[in-house]
Amino acid sequence: MNKLLFALSLAKKSGKLFVGFDAVKSAVIHGNAYIVLLAEDLSERTIKRVKCFCEDITDVHNTGLTQFEISQVAGRLTGVLAVTDENLAVLARNALQ
């Protein structure tokens, strides 16, 4: 299994994975998101909107995974994710490298 998908599955099981644009935006605005992750096949408009509300608040990274690949862990088709646990965010960030 991909290391990033493993990190995301741990976050999902612990209830620390926010899935979908609105949920992620809320987590970022409330200061709960340690990292925001984007699918590689996300539209440019959505990427721009996410980066806009994350600016100066949290890091935004491209996962290199498609929305379908992410859905295997997230439980639904989505391209925007946020991890709200600091240690799991570090694990996800390290998996991106």
C-alpha positions, 0 to 999 in steps of 0.5 A: 500500500502507498505510504500516503494512503496508509497515513490517510487510512490511519487519520480516517480511522482515528476521526482526524481526516476531513473529506470534501471542500466544505469540510476542509475549508471549515477545518482550516478556518477554525485552525484545526487542519495541519495539512491540506492534500489535493488530488492530482486530477482536481480542477484548476479552479478548485486548486486556486480556491483551496490555496486561497483559503489556506494561504498563511494558515496551513500547507497545501500539497498535491498528493500525486493520487487521483480522486479515485485512488483517494476514494479507496481510503476516504470512502467517497470520491473527493479531491480535497482532504485535511488531516487534523492531527499533528502527528498524522500530518507529519506522517502524511507529509513525510510520505509525500517526499 
